[in-house]
């Protein structure tokens, strides 16, 4: 004999009740999938937001990335007004390049300031080479952890 406890109800057992419960469960699954999809899309959108802060540094979300293979004039810590102006032109050109196509980033480690070191490509073209070819940067390579002196952009270079 089945005893009922006050406040406790036996689950429905007929085919109509089963379909109703299945429909609710399916609806719950669909809602969960939509929420997960929206969260992943928002995360991807924040990751893909790329901002050029100067001619050789970009931000991808919260990650600072120093582009490997070039040295561009400074904008924030420029040593002279000429360097600052060149730095702003280099930053604008980098923004133009980043808006021109599909961006690929190949991370290679970190520098002493905690920035990610990476090669950056737009539609398969190395951004460092494009910036150098346009006259907004010079080649800059560190070998074995030793980096050469940076160019004096105030001394008439470029």
SULBEL-V52588 format. One record per backbone hydrogen bond with DSSP energy under -1.0 kcal/mol. NH is the residue of the N-H (numbers start at 1). CO is the residue of the C=O. E is the energy in kcal/mol with one decimal. If there is no record, write none. Layout:
<<NH,CO,E> <NH,CO,E>>
This chain:
<<8,5,-2.2> <18,14,-2.2> <19,15,-2.3> <20,16,-2.1> <21,17,-2.4> <22,18,-2.5> <23,19,-2.5> <24,20,-2.1> <25,21,-2.4> <26,22,-2.7> <27,23,-2.5> <28,24,-2.2> <29,25,-2.2> <30,26,-2.5> <31,27,-2.4> <32,28,-2.3> <33,29,-2.6> <34,30,-2.3> <35,31,-2.2> <36,32,-2.5> <37,33,-2.7> <38,34,-2.4> <39,35,-2.2> <40,36,-2.6> <41,37,-2.5> <42,38,-2.2> <43,39,-2.2> <44,40,-2.6> <45,41,-2.3> <46,42,-2.0> <47,43,-2.0> <48,44,-2.4> <51,59,-2.6> <53,57,-2.1> <54,57,-1.5> <58,65,-2.6> <59,51,-2.8> <60,63,-2.5> <61,49,-2.0> <63,60,-2.1> <65,58,-3.3> <66,116,-3.1> <67,56,-2.6> <68,118,-2.8> <71,138,-2.3> <84,80,-2.0> <85,81,-2.5> <86,82,-2.4> <87,83,-2.8> <88,84,-2.2> <89,85,-2.0> <90,86,-2.6> <91,87,-2.4> <92,88,-2.3> <93,89,-2.2> <94,90,-2.4> <95,91,-2.4> <96,92,-2.1> <97,93,-2.4> <98,94,-2.5> <99,95,-1.5> <100,97,-1.2> <104,121,-2.5> <106,119,-2.9> <108,117,-3.8> <111,115,-2.3> <114,111,-1.9> <116,64,-2.8> <117,109,-3.0> <118,66,-2.0> <119,106,-2.2> <121,104,-2.9> <122,125,-2.5> <123,102,-3.1> <125,122,-2.1> <127,120,-2.9> <130,126,-2.0> <131,127,-2.7> <132,128,-2.3> <133,129,-2.8> <134,130,-1.6> <135,132,-1.5> <136,131,-2.3> <138,71,-2.2> <143,146,-1.9> <146,143,-1.7> <153,151,-1.0> <155,152,-1.4>>
